């Protein structure tokens, strides 16, 4: 969960392992997502699907204030199957910000209850209500065009290799050789499929995996080293670009 207000910060291209579901409470955020620029103003619900590269910056001078939930894929998948009472494809949400005032109110209400922490039962019920509403009204099947023309087994193999040991030094030539491609073709395939070159994708994964130890109270210096960053300043620079605050501040908040 995140509650934040940004006036000057610009998020570099990045991705999340979970669904990113936000409610804009004031102002407006602009973001690039799947080849188009979008503007989410107050009362809208921008949703970024898992693994999708996007940016973020102010769309008006005053910036924007929002609440965000990072929702695990398996939670949304289970909920979609329970709603339909049968197996479902992984839900895919619209690229444009969702304009549904009732949904925005439900998500914001659940977020506040979770943030407050006083009544876990009420918070869980509100969360279930909010995401049932999101899935029922707005879930779609992923467009075939999003999958066409990509050698997914090779991309998955490269992702697995990059994720296997985040502290390991790995060259593009080594990565490409494992999937039977030249360095040029491996880099081009990977970027086309994920929206990022392999080294940038790996850094994003490092940042995602750093959150759990930070949340557990592990010192920032230790997390930086265990995540494969060269030093704490390198880690902090990338962390701030992705989350808007340095890791120490994120940890204490």
C-alpha positions as CSV (number, residue, x, y, z in Angstrom):
1,X,0.0,0.0,0.0
2,X,1.0,3.6,-0.7
3,X,-0.4,6.9,0.2
4,X,1.5,9.8,-1.4
5,X,1.4,13.2,-2.9
6,X,3.9,14.2,-5.6
7,X,4.6,17.6,-7.1
8,X,8.0,17.3,-8.7
9,X,8.9,13.6,-8.8
10,X,9.0,11.8,-12.1
11,X,8.9,8.0,-12.1
12,X,11.3,6.4,-14.6
13,X,10.0,3.5,-16.7
14,X,9.4,0.6,-14.3
15,X,7.1,-2.4,-13.6
16,X,5.6,-4.2,-10.6
17,X,5.0,-7.9,-10.0
18,X,1.5,-7.2,-8.8
19,X,-1.5,-5.3,-10.1
20,X,-1.1,-1.6,-9.4
21,X,-4.5,-0.2,-8.5
22,X,-4.7,3.5,-7.6
23,X,-7.3,6.1,-6.7
24,X,-6.5,9.6,-7.6
25,X,-7.7,11.8,-4.8
26,X,-6.6,15.2,-6.0
27,X,-4.8,16.7,-9.0
28,X,-3.8,14.6,-12.0
29,X,-1.1,12.1,-12.9
30,X,0.2,11.6,-16.4
31,X,1.8,8.3,-17.4
32,X,3.1,6.4,-20.4
33,X,1.8,2.9,-20.7
34,X,1.8,0.4,-23.6
35,X,2.7,3.0,-26.2
36,X,0.2,5.7,-25.2
37,X,0.1,8.6,-22.8
38,X,-2.7,8.7,-20.3
39,X,-3.9,11.2,-17.8
40,X,-5.7,10.1,-14.6
41,X,-7.5,13.0,-12.8
42,X,-9.3,13.1,-9.5
43,X,-11.8,10.3,-9.0
44,X,-10.4,7.9,-11.6
45,X,-8.9,4.5,-11.0
46,X,-5.8,3.9,-13.1
47,X,-4.8,0.2,-13.1
48,X,-1.5,-1.1,-14.4
49,X,-1.4,-4.8,-15.2
50,X,1.4,-7.0,-13.7
51,X,4.8,-6.8,-15.4
52,X,3.8,-3.9,-17.6
53,X,6.3,-1.0,-17.9
54,X,4.9,2.5,-17.2
55,X,6.0,5.9,-16.0
56,X,4.4,8.6,-13.8
57,X,4.6,12.4,-13.5
58,X,2.4,15.3,-12.7
59,X,-0.2,16.2,-15.4
60,X,-0.9,19.6,-13.9
61,X,1.2,22.1,-12.0
62,X,-0.2,21.1,-8.6
63,X,0.8,17.4,-9.1
64,X,-1.3,14.6,-7.7
65,X,-2.3,12.8,-4.5
66,X,-3.3,9.2,-4.6
67,X,-3.8,5.9,-2.8
68,X,-2.3,2.7,-4.3
69,X,-2.8,-1.0,-3.6
70,X,-0.3,-3.5,-5.0
71,X,-2.4,-6.6,-5.3
72,X,-0.9,-10.1,-5.8
73,X,-1.7,-11.8,-9.1
74,X,-3.0,-14.9,-7.4
75,X,-5.5,-12.9,-5.2
76,X,-7.1,-11.4,-8.3
77,X,-7.1,-14.7,-10.2
78,X,-8.8,-16.5,-7.3
79,X,-11.3,-13.7,-7.0
80,X,-12.2,-13.8,-10.7
81,X,-12.7,-17.6,-10.5
82,X,-14.9,-17.3,-7.4
83,X,-17.0,-14.6,-9.1
84,X,-17.5,-16.6,-12.3
85,X,-17.6,-20.0,-10.4
86,X,-15.2,-21.5,-13.0
87,X,-11.7,-21.2,-14.2
88,X,-10.8,-17.9,-15.7
89,X,-7.9,-16.4,-17.7
90,X,-5.7,-14.0,-15.7
91,X,-7.7,-10.8,-15.6
92,X,-6.5,-7.9,-17.8
93,X,-7.7,-4.4,-17.0
94,X,-8.2,-1.4,-19.4
95,X,-5.2,0.7,-20.4
96,X,-7.2,4.0,-19.9
97,X,-7.9,5.2,-16.4
98,X,-11.2,3.7,-15.2
99,X,-13.9,6.3,-14.7
100,X,-16.2,4.7,-12.1
101,X,-16.9,6.9,-9.1
102,X,-18.5,4.2,-7.1
103,X,-15.5,1.9,-7.6
104,X,-13.1,4.7,-6.6
105,X,-15.1,5.2,-3.4
106,X,-15.0,1.5,-2.6
107,X,-11.2,1.2,-3.2
108,X,-10.4,4.3,-1.2
109,X,-12.6,3.1,1.7
110,X,-10.8,-0.3,1.8
111,X,-7.4,1.4,1.6
112,X,-8.3,3.7,4.6
113,X,-9.4,0.7,6.7
114,X,-6.3,-1.2,5.9
115,X,-4.1,1.8,6.6
116,X,-5.9,2.4,9.9
117,X,-5.5,-1.3,11.0
118,X,-8.1,-1.0,13.8
119,X,-10.6,-3.5,12.4
120,X,-9.0,-6.2,10.2
121,X,-12.4,-7.9,9.6
122,X,-14.0,-4.8,8.3
123,X,-10.9,-4.0,6.2
124,X,-10.9,-7.5,4.6
125,X,-14.6,-7.3,3.8
126,X,-14.1,-3.8,2.2
127,X,-11.1,-5.0,0.2
128,X,-13.1,-8.0,-1.1
129,X,-16.0,-5.7,-2.0
130,X,-13.7,-3.3,-3.8
131,X,-11.9,-5.9,-5.9
132,X,-15.1,-7.9,-6.6
133,X,-16.5,-4.7,-8.0
134,X,-13.3,-4.1,-10.1
135,X,-13.3,-7.6,-11.5
136,X,-17.0,-7.8,-12.2
137,X,-17.2,-4.5,-14.0
138,X,-13.9,-4.0,-15.6
139,X,-11.9,-7.3,-16.0
140,X,-11.1,-8.3,-19.6
141,X,-9.2,-11.0,-21.4
142,X,-5.7,-10.0,-22.4
143,X,-5.8,-8.9,-26.0
144,X,-4.2,-11.4,-28.4
145,X,-2.2,-8.6,-29.9
146,X,-0.4,-8.2,-26.7
147,X,1.0,-11.7,-27.1
148,X,1.5,-12.0,-30.8
149,X,4.9,-12.4,-32.4
150,X,6.8,-13.0,-29.2
151,X,9.0,-16.0,-28.5
152,X,7.7,-16.4,-25.0
153,X,9.7,-19.6,-24.0
154,X,13.0,-17.8,-24.8
155,X,11.9,-14.6,-23.0
156,X,10.8,-16.7,-19.9
157,X,14.1,-18.6,-20.0
158,X,16.1,-15.3,-20.0
159,X,13.9,-13.9,-17.2
160,X,14.5,-17.1,-15.1
161,X,18.3,-16.8,-15.7
162,X,18.3,-13.1,-14.7
163,X,16.3,-13.9,-11.6
164,X,18.2,-17.0,-10.5
165,X,21.0,-15.1,-8.6
166,X,20.6,-11.3,-8.4
167,X,24.1,-10.9,-7.1
168,X,25.7,-12.8,-10.0
169,X,27.6,-10.9,-12.7
170,X,26.1,-11.9,-16.0
171,X,26.9,-10.7,-19.5
172,X,24.5,-10.3,-22.4
173,X,26.5,-12.8,-24.4
174,X,26.1,-15.4,-21.7
175,X,22.4,-14.7,-21.4
176,X,21.9,-14.9,-25.1
177,X,23.9,-18.1,-25.5
178,X,21.6,-19.9,-23.1
179,X,18.6,-19.4,-25.4
180,X,20.5,-19.9,-28.6
181,X,20.5,-16.3,-29.9
182,X,23.0,-13.7,-30.7
183,X,23.4,-10.9,-28.2
184,X,21.7,-8.5,-30.6
185,X,18.7,-10.7,-31.2
186,X,18.4,-11.6,-27.5
187,X,18.4,-8.0,-26.4
188,X,15.9,-7.0,-29.1
189,X,13.5,-9.9,-28.2
190,X,13.7,-9.2,-24.5
191,X,13.0,-5.5,-24.9
192,X,10.1,-6.1,-27.2
193,X,8.5,-8.5,-24.8
194,X,9.1,-6.7,-21.6
195,X,9.5,-3.0,-22.5
196,X,12.9,-2.9,-20.9
197,X,16.4,-4.1,-21.8
198,X,17.6,-7.1,-19.7
199,X,19.8,-5.1,-17.3
200,X,17.0,-2.6,-16.5
201,X,14.5,-5.4,-16.1
202,X,16.8,-7.1,-13.7
203,X,17.3,-4.0,-11.6
204,X,13.5,-3.7,-11.4
205,X,13.3,-7.2,-10.1
206,X,16.1,-6.5,-7.5
207,X,14.0,-3.5,-6.3
208,X,10.9,-5.6,-6.0
209,X,12.7,-8.3,-4.0
210,X,14.3,-5.7,-1.8
211,X,10.9,-4.7,-0.3
212,X,10.4,-7.7,1.9
213,X,13.7,-7.4,3.8
214,X,13.3,-3.7,4.1
215,X,9.8,-4.2,5.6
216,X,11.3,-6.7,8.0
217,X,13.8,-4.1,9.2
218,X,17.0,-5.3,7.6
219,X,19.5,-2.4,7.3
220,X,19.5,-0.7,3.9
221,X,23.2,-1.4,3.4
222,X,22.6,-5.1,3.8
223,X,19.6,-5.1,1.5
224,X,21.6,-3.2,-1.1
225,X,24.3,-5.8,-1.1
226,X,22.0,-8.8,-1.0
227,X,20.0,-7.4,-3.9
228,X,23.0,-7.2,-6.2
229,X,23.6,-3.4,-6.3
230,X,27.2,-2.2,-6.3
231,X,26.8,0.0,-3.2
232,X,24.1,1.8,-1.2
233,X,24.1,4.9,-3.2
234,X,23.5,2.9,-6.4
235,X,20.6,1.1,-4.7
236,X,19.2,4.4,-3.3
237,X,19.3,6.1,-6.7
238,X,17.3,3.3,-8.4
239,X,14.9,2.9,-5.4
240,X,14.0,6.6,-5.4
241,X,13.4,6.6,-9.1
242,X,11.0,3.7,-8.8
243,X,9.2,4.5,-5.5
244,X,9.6,8.2,-5.1
245,X,11.4,8.1,-1.8
246,X,14.8,6.8,-0.6
247,X,14.8,3.2,0.9
248,X,15.5,4.5,4.4
249,X,12.4,6.7,4.4
250,X,10.3,4.0,2.8
251,X,11.3,1.6,5.5
252,X,10.6,3.9,8.4
253,X,7.2,4.9,7.0
